Amino acid sequence: MFARLLLVVLFATVGVARADEPAARIVKSHGYSEAVELKLGKTRAILCPQAGGRVLEFSVNGTDAMYFDDAEKKWQPGKPGPITAGRFDYGPELTVIPHPKAWSGEWTAEITKTNSVKLTSPKEDGGIQLVREFRLVAHDKSVGLSCKQTMTNVSKEAREVCHWGRSFSPGGGICVVPLGDRPSRFPSKYAMYEDGAIINVKAKDENIRERDGFLEILAPPRKPKLGFDTYAGWLGYVLPNDTLFVKRFPAFPDRVYNEAAGLTLSVWYPTGARIELEPIGPRERLKPGESASFTEDWWLLSHPFPKKGQQLDLKALAEQVAKQTIETK
């Protein structure tokens, strides 16, 4: 696989890239011998085709938005191990056909002429083949990472699926969920997943508060898995190191969302070292051979973490997020 990747790199990077253009190359990183580095200015993304087709690192000036478990550095081909950092998946969570090859198996990789990266999953795994395309794009003074997942039905039967982002970030931060201008179906504005598959839409938790049109998850709640039906189209996570990790994604009020509670977004915030930030796409009814795509745009921005006795300036945070855009291609 490495030789084939190297040939693609040589073809794709003829000439010298300017400082304002993305560059891509094969590197050894995070315990993997065939990772792919995307770099633009001080922003870097490390991608992993060898296990699960995901993002191992998304950093600016060395500050990383991803949580990577050091135990994963012991990865060996063909042996299941931890799958952490910038994971993607497809659902619905409770009814999806298992697809272990796509989740943790070896993907193929291609570096394009524009120094974006295309990762492709094994074909025969749960009836759905995945393609993930990653590119770094400069906007104003920041650089965003566009993450596009395409789901193709390679089975002989119609399938209903949805995009499911499942990335890990370091714990200890404040999660900011904009409620948008449409009323929630949930009295609490969120759903809490209790024991025994009970979904509680009237939950109350001292670590979750509503303020100025937002929900703030200030610390791990009583139960870690939370769901939201907001159509605002973004999620913010402020880390204690004064960094704001933003995910922007499309939301469709007139479409069906086929998670059990009709979620557009989920957050898993257990006690411990990591948090999971999970944009969810609408239901896609795919006939054999049909495809559907969903794109998450990631940003890593400077933003102050509130000192003791203070709180986030949510208006300023929302204005900062609104300035970040990636042109659709």
N, C-alpha and C positions, 0 to 999 in steps of 0.2 A: 504493500500500500504506500509506503513512504516514497518509493521511486516514482510512482504515478503522481503523487502529490507534488514532488519536486519538479517534474516536467511541467505541470500546470503553472507553478510559481514562475519558472523561467520564462514561460510564454507570456504570463500576465504582467510581468514587471520589467519588460524591456525599456531601457531608458532610466533616467533618474527622477524619482518623484519629488515634487516641490514640497516645501514645509507645510503648505496649506492643503496638500492632497493626502488622502489615506494611503498607507502602505501596509502590505500583508506579507507574511513569511511564515515558514514552518519553524517551530521552536520546541525545545524541551522545557516543560513547565509543569508544576504541580504534580510531579511524579509521572507524567505522560511524555512519551518520546516523540509524538507526532501531533502536538497541539498547533493551533494556528493563531498567530498574533496579528491583530488589527491595530494600527496606531495612527493617530492624527494629532499633531501637536503634543500636548501633555496628557491626552486621553488614550487609554489602552484597553482593548478587549482581548482576552485569551479564550479561544474556543476549543472544544474537545470532541473531535470525531471518533476517538477510540472507545468512548464509553458514554453513550446517551445523547450525543449531538447537542451539547449545551455550552453555556458560558461559565468558564472557570473564574474569570476575573473581569470586572468592569471598574476601572480606576481612573482618577484624575490626580496628577501630581503624587502618585503613589498611594492615595487614599482609595480603598477598595469598598465598593457597595455590596460585595458578595461575601457570604459566610462559606468558607471551605474547611471541611473537617480534615485535619492532618492524617487521620486514619486512612483517608482515600489515597494518600501517596504510596500506599502499599499495593495499589491496584496491579493485578496480573491479568493478561488476556484470558477470557473464557471463565474467569472466576468471579462470581458476584461479590460486590463490595459496596461500600457507601456511595451514594450518588447525591452530591451536595451542590452548593453554589447555584448558578443560574439555570435551573431546570425548567423545561417546558413539557407539556403533556397534552392529552385530549381526554374528554369525558363524554357523558356525565359520570361523575365519580362513583355513584352507587350501582350503575348498571353497565358500565363500559366493559367490553371484552378484554381480558388480560392481554398485554402486549409487552412482555419482558424484553424482547429484542430491541424494540424501539426505545424502551425506557433506559436500558443499561448496556445494550449491545454495541457492536462496532458499526459506525456510519461511514459513508464515503464523503470526501471533501473536495471542493473545487474552489480555487481562487480565480475570480473573474478578471477581465481586462481592466475593470474600474476598481480593482482591489477591494471588492466586497467578497464575502465568503458564502458558499452554498453548501449545506450539509444535507445528506439524503439518508433516510433510515433504511434498514432492511425491508424488502417488499412484502414477504409473506409473514405477517405478524399481526394478528387481530383483524385482518382485512383492511387495514388502513395504512397507507404509506405516507410518511411525512417528509417534507422538505422545509428546511429552515434557512433563511437568507438573512445575513447580518451585514450592515454597513455603517460606518461612522460618517456623520454629516456635521459640518461646522455651521453654526448659526450665531450671528453676532459674536460674542466673546466666549461662547461655550460650544461643546461638541456633544451631540446625541448619538445613541446607538439604536438604529432601527432593527427590530427583530420581527421578521415576517414568517409565520408558519402556514404552510399549505398542506391540507389534508386531502388525500386522494383515495377514493374507494377502489381497492384492487380486488375486492371479493366479487362473487357472482350474485350477491343479494344487496338490496338497498340497506343503507346504514344511517342512523341518526347519531351525530357526534357534536361536540362543541370544543372550541379552543379552551385550554386550561393552563395558564401560567402558574409556575410553582417554584419561584426562585427563593433561595435563602439569603437573608441579610443578617448581620450581627444583631443580637438582641440588645435591650437596654435603651432603645429609642422611643420616640413618640410617633404613632401612626395617625395620619390625618386623612379622613375620608370626607370629601365634599358631598353634601346631600343633594345639591342641585335644586331645580325649581319644580320638580314633580313630587307629589306626596308619596311617602313610603307605604307599602302594604303592611309593614310591621309596626305595631304600637311603640316599640322601643327604638325604631329606626334601624334595628339590626336584629339578626337571629343568632341565638347561641345554641350550639349543638351540645346537648346534654348526654348523659349516659344512655345506653340502650337505643340509640338512633332517634332520640326525641329531639325535635327542633323547637326551641322555645323562642317565640316571637315577642314575649312580654318580659324578657329578662331585664334585671337591673344589676349593675355592677359598679362599684365605687371607682374602678380604674377606667371606666368608659363614660365620657361626658359629652353632652351636646352643647355647642357654643358657636354663635355667629354663623349658623348654617353649615356647621361641620360636626362630625363626630371625632373626638380625640381618644385614642387608646393610649393611656398614659403609662401603663405597665401591664404585665400579664394578668388577664382577668380570671375569674373563678374557673371557667372552662376555656380552653385555648382556641377552639375553632369558632369563628364568627362569620356570618354571611350578611351581605348588603344587597339592596336592590336599587342603588343609586344609578342614574344615567348621566352623571356629571362628566364621566370619561377620564378620570385621573385619580391617582393615589399618591400621597406623599408620605415619606418616612424620614424623620429628622433624627440623626444619630448624635450621640453625645460628643463626637469630635467636630461638631459644627458643620455637618454635611447634610444636605437634603437630597435623598434619592427619590426621583420622580418616575412614575410610570404613567404614560398617557396612552389611551386606547379608545377605540370607537365603542359607543353604546347605542342601542337601537330600541327606543320605547315601543315601537310598533311590531317588534319581533318577539318570538317565543324564546325564552331561556329555559333549557330543559334540565338544569340541576333540580334536585328535589324541592328546594324552596324558591326556585326561579331567580337565582342569584346572578348578578352581573360582576360580583367581586367577593372574594373571601380573604380573610386574614387568619392565620394560625399563629398565636402568640403564647407559647408555653413558657413556664419558668425555665431559664437556662440561657444558652449562648446564642440562640438563633430565633428568627422570626421568618414566617413564610408569607409572601405577598403574592396574591393570586387573582389577576384579572381573568374573567370568564367570558367567552364569546357566546353568541346566540346559537340556537339549534340549527344545524345544517343537515338537511335531508339529502343524502347523496346516493344517486343511482350508481350502478357499476360504471366505473370510468370517470365519474364526476369529481370535481375538486372544489374546495372552498378555502379561502385564506383569511387570516386575522393578523394584525400588526400591533405590536407594543413598541412604543418609543420610550427609551430610557434616557434620563438625564441625571447627572451628578453635579450638584450646585453647592456653593457656599451659603450656609444659613446658620445663624446662631442658635445653639441649644439653650433653652431657658435656664437661668440660674435658679437656685433655691428661692422660692417665694415669688418667682416670675412665671409668665406663661407666654406661649407663642403668639406672635402677631399674625393672626390667621389671614387678615386682609393683605398684608405685605407678602406673605407666603403665596397666596393665590395669585397675586399680581406677578410675582416672580415666575410661577409656573406658566402663566398665560403667555409669557414672552417666548417660550421655548416651542419651536415648531420644526418639523422635518417635512420637506416637500415629498408628496407621494410620487412614486415611480412605478 
